[in-house]
Amino acid sequence: MLDNILKSASALGACERLDKVKNFHSLTSLFFTPQGLEFCHKNNFPPLGIFQAHKNEVSDCNMYVDCGCIRLDKRKYICLVGNTSAEIEASGVDFVHTVILMHGASATINASNYAVIKVVNISGSKVEINKDKTVIVL
């Protein structure tokens, strides 16, 4: 199944870094790079069906597919997909808090303590950001 995903991405013009992908963990690592996010945003890739078919394989990689209502905190990268609505706590300066929404997912982000937030709304729905005056939203 991984080979089919890689072939689909390659056909859409993904970069040669796909050649180094050996498993779902390395694929999701590539997804979260600036180039990966740009490619996925431009192509609305991967489709919802691919996420749903591989929900278990990507669940330990901060990708939440059809999870209903969830709460998350202290995550550098979060990808919400499909029927997922998350309340996310983001605080501190250790890293940029990157939140990606795809295929109708939504998020409420509560940010404080100088957090830097990057939201990539590829094909999600609603994003609400509650922040104090120290927070930067890119």
RODO-2510 file (C-alpha; in nm, 4 decimals, decimal comma):
residues 138
     n   res          X          Y          Z
     1     m     0,0000     0,0000     0,0000
     2     l     0,2871     0,2390     0,0786
     3     d     0,4170     0,1917    -0,2764
     4     n     0,0811     0,3046    -0,4188
     5     i     0,0899     0,6232    -0,2093
     6     l     0,4448     0,6967    -0,3220
     7     k     0,3540     0,6364    -0,6875
     8     s     0,0523     0,8687    -0,6584
     9     a     0,2635     1,1419    -0,4998
    10     s     0,5348     1,0989    -0,7607
    11     a     0,2788     1,1258    -1,0418
    12     l     0,1670     1,4594    -0,8943
    13     g     0,5253     1,5887    -0,9046
    14     a     0,6584     1,5158    -0,5558
    15     c     1,0316     1,5621    -0,5090
    16     e     1,2962     1,2916    -0,5228
    17     r     1,3027     1,2709    -0,1420
    18     l     1,0271     1,0108    -0,1819
    19     d     1,3009     0,7655    -0,2823
    20     k     1,4198     0,7611     0,0801
    21     v     1,0777     0,6709     0,2236
    22     k     1,0797     0,3158     0,3615
    23     n     0,7808     0,3162     0,5991
    24     f     0,4898     0,5283     0,7219
    25     h     0,7051     0,6936     0,9883
    26     s     0,9500     0,8292     0,7291
    27     l     0,6590     0,9283     0,5039
    28     t     0,4929     1,1312     0,7804
    29     s     0,8277     1,2921     0,8657
    30     l     0,8492     1,4066     0,5039
    31     f     0,4863     1,5287     0,5183
    32     f     0,5746     1,7703     0,8019
    33     t     0,8681     1,9341     0,6170
    34     p     0,8106     2,2726     0,4486
    35     q     0,8392     2,1051     0,1077
    36     g     0,6018     1,8260     0,2074
    37     l     0,3428     2,0697     0,3396
    38     e     0,3707     2,2810     0,0260
    39     f     0,3209     1,9757    -0,1966
    40     c     0,0246     1,8459     0,0057
    41     h    -0,1371     2,1902     0,0197
    42     k    -0,0979     2,2449    -0,3550
    43     n    -0,2377     1,9002    -0,4415
    44     n    -0,4750     1,8426    -0,1456
    45     f    -0,2800     1,5204    -0,1000
    46     p    -0,3256     1,2596     0,0317
    47     p    -0,6979     1,2064    -0,0235
    48     l    -0,9172     1,1297     0,2762
    49     g    -0,9524     0,7648     0,1717
    50     i    -0,5769     0,7087     0,1984
    51     f    -0,5691     0,8589     0,5472
    52     q    -0,8638     0,6433     0,6530
    53     a    -0,7096     0,3258     0,5111
    54     h    -0,3866     0,3894     0,7051
    55     k    -0,5259     0,5456     1,0208
    56     n    -0,3507     0,2927     1,2460
    57     e    -0,0142     0,3255     1,0720
    58     v     0,0002     0,7048     1,1160
    59     s    -0,1644     0,7392     1,4569
    60     d     0,1675     0,7316     1,6438
    61     c     0,3062     1,0058     1,4141
    62     n     0,0806     1,2879     1,5425
    63     m    -0,1747     1,2340     1,2653
    64     y    -0,5299     1,2080     1,3955
    65     v    -0,7806     1,0632     1,1474
    66     d    -1,1557     1,0530     1,2232
    67     c    -1,0888     1,0729     1,5981
    68     g    -1,3948     1,2762     1,6987
    69     c    -1,3320     1,5291     1,9772
    70     i    -0,9814     1,5121     2,1229
    71     r    -0,7475     1,7206     2,3414
    72     l    -0,3782     1,7580     2,2632
    73     d    -0,0880     1,9490     2,4130
    74     k     0,2867     1,9947     2,3825
    75     r     0,3106     1,8712     2,0228
    76     k     0,5483     2,0175     1,7660
    77     y     0,3454     1,8808     1,4747
    78     i    -0,0226     1,7915     1,4636
    79     c    -0,2225     1,6856     1,1584
    80     l    -0,5997     1,6640     1,2009
    81     v    -0,7932     1,4789     0,9315
    82     g    -1,1595     1,4144     0,8566
    83     n    -1,4020     1,3844     1,1459
    84     t    -1,1591     1,5212     1,4036
    85     s    -1,2078     1,8260     1,6215
    86     a    -0,9215     1,9065     1,8560
    87     e    -0,8681     2,1410     2,1444
    88     i    -0,4955     2,2108     2,1416
    89     e    -0,2861     2,3671     2,4171
    90     a     0,0268     2,5408     2,2854
    91     s     0,2687     2,7082     2,5212
    92     g     0,6345     2,7997     2,5342
    93     v     0,9191     2,8672     2,2943
    94     d     1,0779     2,5243     2,2558
    95     f     0,9439     2,4878     1,8995
    96     v     0,6951     2,6271     1,6496
    97     h     0,3584     2,4593     1,7082
    98     t     0,2469     2,3471     1,3606
    99     v    -0,1175     2,2462     1,3157
   100     i    -0,2375     2,1059     0,9820
   101     l    -0,6073     2,0607     0,9037
   102     m    -0,7316     1,8435     0,6190
   103     h    -1,0597     1,7096     0,4851
   104     g    -1,2948     1,8939     0,7210
   105     a    -1,1045     1,8702     1,0501
   106     s    -1,1286     2,1625     1,2925
   107     a    -0,9307     2,2983     1,5858
   108     t    -0,9444     2,5358     1,8768
   109     i    -0,5933     2,6402     1,9748
   110     n    -0,5330     2,7887     2,3191
   111     a    -0,1908     2,9529     2,3038
   112     s     0,0127     3,1306     2,5686
   113     n     0,3594     3,1941     2,7092
   114     y     0,5301     3,3208     2,3899
   115     a     0,4190     3,0280     2,1753
   116     v     0,4651     3,0549     1,7995
   117     i     0,1767     2,8983     1,6060
   118     k     0,1683     2,7950     1,2404
   119     v    -0,1675     2,6817     1,1030
   120     v    -0,1868     2,5145     0,7618
   121     n    -0,5532     2,4805     0,6683
   122     i    -0,5284     2,2597     0,3590
   123     s    -0,8913     2,1567     0,3420
   124     g    -1,0081     2,1781     0,6976
   125     s    -1,2907     2,3828     0,8281
   126     k    -1,2884     2,6040     1,1340
   127     v    -0,9808     2,7166     1,3246
   128     e    -1,0163     2,9286     1,6347
   129     i    -0,7097     3,0681     1,8099
   130     n    -0,7368     3,1971     2,1657
   131     k    -0,4107     3,3653     2,2593
   132     d    -0,2496     3,5980     2,5042
   133     k    -0,0540     3,9028     2,3883
   134     t     0,2782     3,7145     2,3869
   135     v     0,1777     3,4660     2,1147
   136     i     0,2825     3,4952     1,7499
   137     v     0,0676     3,3398     1,4772
   138     l     0,2495     3,2892     1,1472
***
